[in-house]
Amino acid sequence: MREENSSRRACSLSNKACFEQALVQSAPPANDSNLRQLGWKPAFEQQLTTGDAGALVARVGAHLGSHLLCMTETGTTLLPTSLTAACGELAVGDWLLLEQDSLRGIRRLERNSLIARKAAGERVKTQLIAANIDTLFIVSSCNQELSLSRLERYLALAFAAEVHPIVVLTKADLCDSPDQLRQQVTSLKRDLLVETMDARDPAQVGVLTNWCREGQTVALVGSSGVGKSTLAMSLGAPALAVQDIRQDDAKGRHTTTARWIHRLHAGGLLVDTPGMRELQLAECESGLTEVFDDVFVLAEQCRFRDCSHQSEPDCAVQAAIQSGELPARRLNSFLKLQAEQARNAKLLHELHQESRKQGQFFKSVMSAKRKRMRGE
C-alpha cells in the first residue's frame, strides 16, 4: 500500500511538472492579440453565429491526460477535461468555444482536417493524432530505417486526411548516397515533395520555411529516432530531449511522449508527435486510392473487374510487373494495406454500431423510468 501511494504521489508530481513545462513552452509571445497566429482561418470564422458573440475561442495546444492546455489570443489556460466534455473527443489542434466566465466547453468547431489511426495493439478504437493540420512532414532517416512501404502508410494517412504531405529525409550527412534514396522516395507518388537534409543545420532546414509561416500548422510524424525532435528544434520548437539511435538496427527510442503545439521561428505552429512503432490504417480508402493511383489505373485494364492481381489471366497489373513497369514490392504493399484498411474499417464500424445500440438501449431504459415516475 505504501508503495502504491508513493507511486501515485510521484505520478501527480510528474503531471504537475508536465503542466508547468507546457505553460512555459506554449506561452504566446508579447502582444499576441491575433488568433491568426494560432492558425485561425476564415473556415472557422464562418462557423460562428450571433449566439457565439460572448464565447471565448481557444485552440487545444496539448493533451495532458486529465487536462488540456488551451491557447487563446490573450494567453494559455489549463483546463480539466471534465470542463470540455460537451465538445466530444478532442485532438491537439482542435478549435473550441468556451464560456467566458466558467471556461466550460460549448462546442468544438468543425475540423478542416483530422489525422487519425487505429489505436495500437488489439484495441478496436480510433486514435486521434492531430486536427486542423495544413502540412504533414513525414520524417525518415537516410539509413536502414528507411522503408518505402512505411512511407506509403504515412502518405495514405495524409491524403485521407486531406493534408499536404512532404517527406523529409534526415541524417543525409551520414549517408553516402542521399540523392539515390531521394529518387526512390520520389518515385512513390507523382509530384511528391521530398527534401533531404541534416536536421541540425538551420540553413538546410530553411527549405521548409514556406510551410511554417504565420497562420500555418504543420505536424511531424515518423518512427522513433529518425530526427523529428532535432528537426522540430531547428524549426524553432523549444529544446526537446533527443536520444541516439541504436547501432545494431538503426532504430531509435521514443523522445517525444505527448503531442504539443510549438511556435516556430517563421511564425507558424508545429505539432510534435511521439514516434509510432505501429501505424495501422482504418477508414483510409481514399488515401490508398491516391497513393497507389498507378496500381488503380493498371487494374482498370484487367480482364476481370474483381481481379485480385494474383493468378488471373490477362491481369494488367501482373503484366506491368513482368515488364518492369511496376515493382512487385509496390503491389505487395498495396494489397497488404488494402486488406488491413478493410479489416480495421469493418471492426470500427461494428464498434460504432454496438455503441449506437447501447446508447439507444440506455435512452429507452431512462424513458421507461421517467414514465414510471410520472405514473404513466
N, C-alpha and C positions, 0 to 999 in steps of 0.2 A: 504494500500500500504506500509506504514512504517513497519507494522508487517511482511509483506511478504519479504521485503528487509532485515529486521533483521534476519528472518529465513534463508534466503539464505546465509547471511554472516556467521551465526552460522554453517550452513552445510559445507561451504567452510573451516572454521577453523577446524571443526571436521575432514574433509578429510585430511587436511594438517597434523594434529596431527597423523592421522592414517598412513599416508605415512611415517612420521618421525619414528614412532614406528616400522613400517615394516622394514625400513632400519637398525635399531638397532637390531631387533630380528633376521633377516635373514642374517646379515653381515657375510661373511665367516671368519674363523679364520686365523691367520697369517700363511704365507707360504702355503696357499691353492692354489696349482697350478695344481691340478689333477681333471679332470672332473669326475673321478670315485667317488670322494667324493660327487658329486652331483647326483649320480645314473646313470652315463653314462655306457652303456653296448655295447658289440660287435654288437648287433642287430641294434643299432643306427649308429654305425661306418660304417656298411655295406651299409647304405643308402646314404652315402656321395659320390659325384662324383668329378672328376677332376675340374669341374667348381665351386665347393664349396670351393676351396682351400683358398680363401680370406675371407670367411664368418666367422662371429662370432657365436659360438654355445652358446645358452642360454637356461635356463630352467625357466618356469613360476613358481615363488615362492609364489605369492599371486595375487588374482584378486581383485582390489580395485575400483570397479565402472568404472570410465573413465580411469584408469591407471592399468598397470601391473607391478609388481615387478619381474624383471628378474635376475636370478643368472648366473654368468659366472665364469670361472676359476680364474678370477682376482678380482672379486667383484660383487656388485649388482648395478642395474640401474633401474630407474623408467621411464617407457615408457607410453605415451598416447596410448590408444587402437587404435587410428586412424593410428598409425605407423605400426600396425600389422594386418591391415585389410586383406592383401593378404594371411594371414595364416588361415583365416576362424575362426570359433568359437573355442575358446581356453578354456582349463581347467587347473587348478593348476596341475603341474607335467608334462605338455607338454614340448617337446623339439623343439626349434625354430632355424632357421638360420637367422641371421641379417646381414645387410650391415655394414661393419666396421665403416665407417665414419658417415653415417646418422642414423644408427641403425634401419633403416626401415626393416620390416619383409620380408624375401624372401619366406620362406615356413615353414610349420610345418612337422616334421618328423613323419612317421607312428608310431602309438602307439603300445606298447606291450600289453596294457590293458586299458580299459576305464570303469569306474563305472559311471552309469547314471541312472536316474529315470524319470518318468513322472512328470512334474512340478506340484507342489501342487495346489489344488483348481481345478477350472473348465478349466484352460488354457490347450489347446492341444499343448504341447510343451515338448521336451526332455530337461531335465536339467542335465548338465554335473557336476559331483561331483569331480572326480579326475582321472588323467591319469597316466599311467606307474607306477602302484602300484604293488608291489610284494606280499605283505601280507596285509590282511584286519583284523584288530582287531574289532570284533563285541562285543560291550560293553553293558552289562546289569548289574543290581544290584540284590543282594540276598534279595529282599523284594517283596512286592506285585506288583511291577512294572514288574517283570519278566513274560514274555509272550512267551510261546513256539511258538505260531503262528507268533508272530512278528519276532522271531529269524529265523523262516523258510523263512520269507520275505528277511531278510538280507542275509541268506545263498544262496537263489536263485539269488540275486543280485551279490554276489561274484562269484558263479560258472558261471553265464552268462558272466561275465567279465573275466573269466579265471584267477581269483585271489585266492590265497590260503587263506582260512578263518580260524581264530582262535577265539573261543568265550571266552571272558574274563568276569567272574562274579565278580564284585567288591562288597565292603562292606560286605565281608564274616564275618568280626568281629562283625557285628550287627545281624547275623543270627544264630539261634540255630542249624540248620541242613544244612550247606552249601554243604556237601557231597551228601545229598539226592537230592538237586537241581541240582548238577553237574551231577548226574546219569540221571536225567530226560532230561537234555540238550544233554548229550552224546548219548542218545537213538534216537535222531533225524536223525543221519547220521552215517553210519559205518565209523570208523576211524576218527571221528571228534575230533579235539583237543579242550579241554575245560579246562580253568585254573580258579581257584577260589583264591581270594586274597583280602587283604586290600591294596588298591591302594596307600595309604600313606606310606607303608612300602617298602623301596627300596629293601630289601632282598627278599620279596615276588615277587615284580615286576621283579626281576632279571631272573625269568624263561622265560621271553620274550626276553632276550638279543640276542639269536641266530638269531632272525628275524630282529634285529635292527642294525646289523653290517654295516661297511662301504660298500657302493655300493648298499645297500638295501633301499627301500622306503616302508614304511608302512602307513596305514591310519586308523583313528579311526572313527567308526560310531556307532550310538546309540541314544536313546532318551535323552532328556534334564534331567540333574540331576542324571545320573547314575554313574558319576565319571570320565568322559572322560578327563576333564581338569586336575583333580588330577592325573590321570594315566599318562597323557602327561608330566606333570611336574616331576613326578617320573622317567620317562624315559629320561629326560634331556631338555624338552622344557622350554622356559623362563616362569617366573611367569605369570600365567593366572588368570583371575577373576573366582572365584568359588562361588556358592550360595548353601545354604542348600535346601534340598527337602522339599516340603510341607508335613506336618504330616498327613493331612486328607486323602490324596490319594497316597502318596509316589511318586508323580510326581515332576519333577524339573523344573527350569526356564532356559531359554537359557543363557549360559555364553559366548560361542564362537559365534561370529556373522559373521565371514568371514572364508574362507579357507586359511590356511597358511601352508607353509613348515617350519618346525623347525628342527634344528640339535639335535641329541641325543648323550648321553654320550657314547654309544657303537660305534658311528661313522656313523650311518645311518641317514635317514631323515624320518620325520613324518608329514603327512598331517592331521591337526586337522580340523574337520568339525563341523558346527553348528548342534545342536540337531535336529532331524527330527521328528516332530509330525505326519507327513504324509509321507508314503513311498509307492507310487503306482508303480507297476511293469508294464513294457511295453517292448516288444521285448525281452522277458526273457524266452522263451520256453525251451531253452537248460538248463537254471538254474533250472527250475521246474523239468525237467526230472532227473537231478542229485540229487536234494534234496529229491524228492519223488520216488526214484528208487524202493522202496519196493512196492508202490502202482502200479507202472507200471508193475512190474513183476507179481503181482497178476492179473492185468487187462488182461494180455495175456492169462489167463486161463478161462476168462469169455466165456460163450456160444456165445454171440454176440460181434462182433468186435467194434460196436459203443455203447457198453453198457454204460449207464450213472451212473451205480452203485447205483441206487436208488431202483427200484422195479422189475427189470427184473429177470426172472428165471435163475437159475444156474449162479448167479453172484459170482465169486470167491472173490471179494473184500468184499461184504456183508457177505459171509461165514466166512472170516477171522475176521471180526468184531465180529460176533456172537460167534466165538470160543475163542476170546480174543487175537488172534494173532496180530490184527491191532486195535489200538484205534480209536473209532469213531471220536474223535477230529481231528485225522490225516487226515481222508478222507474229513471231512468238510473243513479243512484248504486248502487241495489240490484243491477241487472243487471251492472254493472261489477265490484262487489265479489264477487258470487256467482261470476262466471266466473273471477276472479282466485283466489279461495279454492279452487275446484275444481281449477284448473290447478296451483297450488302444492302442494295436498294430494296430488295424483297424483304429482308429481315427488318429494316427500318420501317417499311410500310406496314408490316404485320404488327410491329410495336405500336405504331401510331393508331392503327385500328383497335388494338387491345386497349390502349389508353382512352380512346374515344368511347368504347363500350363501357369502361369502368366509370367514366365521367357521366354518361347517360344513366347508368345504374345508380350512382350516388344522387343525382338530381331526382330520380324517381323515388328513392327512399326518403329524401328530405321533403319532397312534395307530399308523400303519403303521411309523413309525421306531422306536417303542418295541418293537414286536413283533419287528422285525429285530434289535434289540439283545439281546432275550431269546432269539433263535434260534428263534422260532416259525415 
